[in-house]
Amino acid sequence: MSFVPDHLRPTLEAALNRLVPPTADGHPGGTALGVVGYIDGLLDAFAFDPPHIWAGGPFSGRAGGSAGFDEFVALSPLEALAWRTRIEGSNGIPERERMGPVLGWRREYMTGLLALGTDFSYAAPEEQDARLDAIPEFRDLLYQHAVEGAYAAPEYGGNRDLRGWQAIGFPGDVQPRGYTDAEVEGK
């Protein structure tokens, strides 16, 4: 499944690489870490049953135990309402507008990506930064999701090949092994 249209993918990839850039010291950057897949999965979470919101568990299988993260958990009716409102917006649906109308991330992404311009991926880095800065609400949302996608468990669609965790020296989900006392104390 894919929510982000093909013609906007280069814009999204370029914006992600401005917010989580690849570096000379080996950080792969947002696009290489699969953040587009994370955002696509988040915006299209309800295309699946159960929705791809909460990964299962209790273990991923990467460090032992039976793999369960890729089996997503069913949402309660209230959780589904909250997540649909967050992702899709209120769309005039009364139960989604208890606190007023909500735009929703899908519309925020489409509006934000279009505002960056179809030539965004070809613009100079300074111009890309200026365009992102001109729409701070979208830049902040995109940054939040870029960081989530770069460093979350890969079952959510990002952190490709665990490279996000490797780039920051995070050992990853080590359950059921756990940490030794010395590791916890930093010795």
N, C-alpha and C positions, 0 to 999 in steps of 0.2 A: 504494500500500500504506500501511497505517496500523496501528501497533501500539497506540498510546495510545487507549483507548476514548473515544468522544465525550463521555460524561458526566464524564470526568476532565480533558478538555482545558481548561476554564476554570480549574481548579485549577492545572494545569501552567503556563498562560499567566500567571496572577497571580503564581505563585512565581517564574517567570523574570523578570518585571518588578520583583520585589523585589530579585533578585540582580544583574540588569543593567538598572537602571531607565532609563526615558526621562528626559531632563533638559531644563531650560529653554534650555540653550545648544545644543540640537540633536541630542544623542545619541538615536537612535530607541528604544532599549530592546530587551530580549530578544524580546518577542513580535513587534514590528514588523520585527525583523531575521530572522524566520523560524526561530528556534531550535527551535520545536516540530517543524518539518519536519526539522531536523537530528537531533533526538533520535528521532523516529519512524523516520527512515532508519537510524540506528545500531542501534536495537533490532530492526529488521526487516531488517537487512542481508542475511540469508541467504534472504530471499524472492526474491532475484534470482540469476541465474547469468550471470557470476560475482557473488559477494557484493559488495555496495557497501561495501568496506572501504578499498581503495587505489585512488585515482583514477589514471587512465592518464596519458599525457603523450607527449612531453616538454613540450608547450605547451598552454595553455588556448585560444589563438587570440585572446585579448583584446588582445594587444600584438604580433600577428604570429605567423607559424608556423601550422601546421595544428592545429586544435583536437583534443585527445586526452584532456583531463582527464575528460570525461564517459564515456569508455570504460574501465570499471573492469577491474583486473588480476585474473586468477585467482590464488587463494591456493594455496600448497603444502599438502600434507596436515597438516603440523605447524602452519602458520599458521591453517588452518581449525579445527583442534582447539583451539588457544589462543583464537581469537576466539569460537568457539561456547561455550567454557567461560566466558569473560568475559561474554558477552551472555546466554546461556541458563542458565548455572550447570552444575554437575556432574550433577545429576539422577540420582545413583547409578550413573553410567556409569564403570566402573573407570579407563579411560584419562584421564578428566577429573578423577579424584580422586587423582592421584599425590601431591599435596601436601595432601590432605584435601578435605572437601566445600567446594564453592563455591556461594554463593547465586545469583549472576548478576544483571546489571543489570536484566533484565526484572522479576524478582521485587522487587528493591530499589525500582524505580520504582512498581510497583503498591502495595507495602506503604507506601512513603513518601507517595505521593499520597493514599491512603486515610487515612493517619494525619493528614494536614493537614486533612482534613474536607471534606465536600461544600460547606460554606458558606465555604470559604477565600477564594474570589474576592470575596466580599462583606464580608469582615472588614476592620476598620480596619487600616491599615498597621502599627501597633504590634503588633496581635494577630497579623498575618501573620508579622512578624519573630519574635515569641515562639514561634509554632508551628514555624517553620523551625529556630530555635535549639534547640527541644526534641528534634529528631532530627538531630543534627550530622552523622552519617555520610551521611544522605540529602542534607542541605543541601550538604555538600562535594561529593558526586558530581554533584548538579544544577548547582552552580556551575561545576565543571570542564567539564561538557558545555555549559553556557550560554555560557561564554567560547569554547569550541571552535566552537560553532555560530554565534556572533556574528561571529567574526573569521577563520574558516577559508575556504578556497576555496569558492565557492558551489555547486560540483558536489556537495558533501556535504549540501546541503539547507538550509543557513542562509545568513547574510550576504546577505540578499535585496537584489537590485539593487546589490550592492557597497556598501551603506550602512554596514556595519560598518567596512569599510576607510576609507570617506570620513570617518566620525565620528572616527577616530583619526589621520587624515592619512597613512594608509599608501597608497602608490601602487599597491599590488596586485602581482600577478605580472606582471613586465615582461619575462619571457623571450619571445622570444629577444633583445630589445633589450639587456638588461643595464643596468648602471649606468656612467656616465662616471667617470673618476678624481675629478673634482670632487665628484660626488654621494657617492662612497665616502668622501672626505675631509671631507665636510660643508661644503664651501665654496660 
